[in-house]
Amino acid sequence: MTNFKDREQGFEAKFAHDAETQFKIIARRNRLLGQWAAAKMGLTQEETDAYAKAVVQADFEEAGDEDVIRKVLGDLTSAGVDADETMVRTALDEKAVEARRQFMETK
């Protein structure tokens, strides 16, 4: 019985660790996307930092990536940047790869 309980606790710990890792990678991806969009909008460094944080916060509005995409696309459009949903989704995918790579390098 102890072996089963140990295995169960091990699986629970791994699940929690994997979920935390995924959360950190997504938050990093969103920050990188915010920095990318800020560069497109010509923001200052201080504005870029604040905007990147706002993009990370936007991800808490609903499950999935749609809230982040909607925010970034709306902000780019409002700033007069020629952008479309495909461009933002492509950048999101690229930043996901970069975020995972950065995360693995820091481990």
Buried (B, 14 or more C-beta within 10 A) or exposed (E): EEEEEEEEEEEEEEEEEEEEBEEEBBBBBBBBBBBBBBEBBEBEEEEBBEBBEBBBBBBEEEEEBEBBBBBBBEBBEEBEBEBEEEBBBEBBEBBBEBBBEBBEEEE
